[in-house]
Amino acid sequence: MKSKKYSEALLNLFKKKGFKVKEFENIIESKIIIERSGEIFKKSLLSFEDDNGKNFSLRPDLTISACLDYIKNIKRGIYKYAYFDQAFRRTFGKESLVRNQLGCEIIGSSNLQSNTEIINLIDQSLKKVIKYRTTIKINDINIFYSLVDSLKLPSRWRLRLKRHFWRHDYFKELITRLESNSDLQKNVFELDKKFYFKMKKLKKNEKIAGRKINEILNRFEKKIKEPRSNINGARVAQIIRDFLNINCPLKNARNELKKFEIKNKINLKLNQFDIFDLKLKNKNAMFSANIGRSVEYYTGLVFEIYKKSKSLNLASGGRYDNLMQTLGAKTKVAAIGGAINYDNILKL
Amino acid sequence: MSKLIKIGLPSKGRLREDSLKIFKKNKLSIKDTKRNYLSEIKNFSINEVVFSHAREIIERLADNSLDVGISGFDLLKESLPGIQKNIQVFSRLNFGFANLIVAVPNAWIDVQTIADLEEISFEFKDKNSGKLRVATKYPNLTNDFLLSKGLTQYKIVNSLGSTEIYPFTNQSEIVTDIASSGATLKANNLRILKDGNILKSSACILVSKKSLKDKTKRKIIASLLKKLN
């Protein structure tokens, strides 16, 4: 009953702010998800095959369902979704296959106003319904990307750090590898170099296992030009770790980051970020450089809401400006959304 | 409770021969039936020897239709967690050695490590040519390994045999496969990545955990394992 009371109250508050409560299709074609996420998400899908060999899955996530609904039915303009329904994922521990997901999304808008709107809506609605004071943690993952761009690193390492920012454990492993300064294996490299001269004589457009000779040679040359031994991996790793430890009130964040720039002689290009201009109703807003790293598709602003007296996560969300296109939208459609951590709310 | 112990042995090839040898060496005489898939150890407590596919031995141990068996460690690790949890590895044996590895075409000289592969996988994605395809007979072990090493943008192509030729017949770009000496890979213009060792495997003696819960069977199994050790 507590569950129904909370969900109805939250959805009503969302509706009052112009969000449309929607129900989504239960089944989606697995290809749509596998094509964008690869094998990593495939393991979690509850899938089945029809008589024609086509693979379908129970919807694994309602943000994805909202995006697919927009692509199919709305197509253009700003649309505000609210939903409370079940998502289904294969689990490997004691977790349930069925997850209750309550959330809201603004699809089709890229401005600061929609960022503020989503955070304020979720935070204020929670406050009204559960009657506890909350703390908001905010971050923009592009500040991390800007940090990586300002560091002296080979381009392939920059890409690697950005791509795996959302995978905590593997990211840690990458930082350790960065410290150890071991990248190329000399003897193998010398052997490859011999092969390189042989390959230079081959036709450049010929393909070997899906890759053109030209492509292979170019990448090999690039690796020679950008040896890892030229960088101070330990220092770079320390800067990254220090950055991820930045945690301060949002109103002080610009100054803290400026101090960090001066200390490490880097330029984070802070003027391009509007996170410092968010007009939040909740004054307990913190900047935390380490949050928003659990969802691969976030592209900018990310937030997490906690019960103030305990570190209990109540909601989280973020901006996902590239997701729509990878799910099949013909043009780029910016979007932001957030979901209530419903199981934690029921614990209160 | 039944005193009958069911023993699963590989039905084909070197694994069958070497398994029979280990019984013989330990003075357990199995009637070699050549064509019949059922036999027994003549000088041991009531038993039945079933010759099966090595993969099937794992499944039958998990559902307890076999009590003891010999199969590959790679096959056990490839099976689903729900199957593995019902099987105990008694000992690794001194035969059936094989490594599960990641191999790329020799001509991919710019790819030395899985980290390189990870970059290549994004190139495949960005060029809209789809995902990097990995041919394998071991999809579960391959997925666990590649994901732990940071590779996410790839697609598994299930292979039943001749996996080594997949990259050159446009069925996949790279492979993961069993290699013992590496000669087959070399003959097929493939090379193992520096950090591409997924699993070191050998034959092993496996026991169904459910059988161990039965007091009578546990005693008989213990005596059999003692003789084999």
Contacts between the chains, C-beta under 8 A, distances in Angstrom:
chain1	res1	chain2	res2	distance
A	34	B	155	7.3
A	35	B	130	7.8
A	35	B	131	7.5
A	37	B	152	7.4
A	38	B	121	7.9
A	38	B	131	5.9
A	38	B	152	5.0
A	38	B	153	4.7
A	38	B	154	5.6
A	38	B	155	6.7
A	39	B	143	5.4
A	39	B	146	7.4
A	39	B	147	7.0
A	39	B	152	7.3
A	39	B	154	6.0
A	39	B	155	6.7
A	39	B	156	5.9
A	40	B	147	5.8
A	40	B	152	4.5
A	43	B	143	6.7
A	92	B	81	6.9
A	156	B	119	5.7
A	159	B	119	6.9
A	159	B	122	7.3
A	160	B	115	6.8
A	160	B	118	7.1
A	160	B	119	7.4
A	160	B	150	7.6
A	163	B	118	7.8
A	163	B	122	7.1
A	164	B	150	5.8
A	167	B	150	7.4
A	170	B	148	7.5
A	170	B	149	7.9
A	170	B	150	5.1
A	173	B	150	7.8
A	174	B	150	7.3
A	184	B	112	6.8
A	185	B	112	6.0
A	185	B	194	5.5
A	188	B	112	5.6
A	188	B	194	6.3
A	189	B	112	7.2
A	192	B	109	4.1
A	192	B	110	7.8
A	192	B	112	7.3
A	195	B	106	7.1
A	195	B	107	7.3
A	195	B	109	4.9
A	196	B	109	5.6
A	199	B	107	6.5
A	199	B	109	6.9
A	208	B	105	5.4
A	208	B	107	4.4
A	208	B	108	7.1
A	209	B	104	7.6
A	209	B	105	4.5
A	209	B	107	7.7
A	209	B	108	7.0
A	209	B	167	3.9
A	209	B	168	6.8
A	209	B	172	7.9
A	209	B	173	4.7
A	209	B	174	7.2
A	210	B	124	7.2
A	210	B	129	7.1
A	210	B	132	8.0
A	210	B	133	7.9
A	210	B	167	7.9
A	210	B	170	7.5
A	210	B	173	4.6
A	211	B	108	6.8
A	211	B	120	7.4
A	211	B	123	8.0
A	211	B	173	7.5
A	213	B	107	7.4
A	215	B	123	7.6
A	216	B	107	6.6
A	216	B	108	6.0
A	216	B	109	6.3
A	216	B	110	5.5
A	217	B	110	7.9
A	219	B	110	4.1
A	219	B	119	7.9
A	220	B	109	5.3
A	220	B	110	4.1
A	223	B	110	6.0
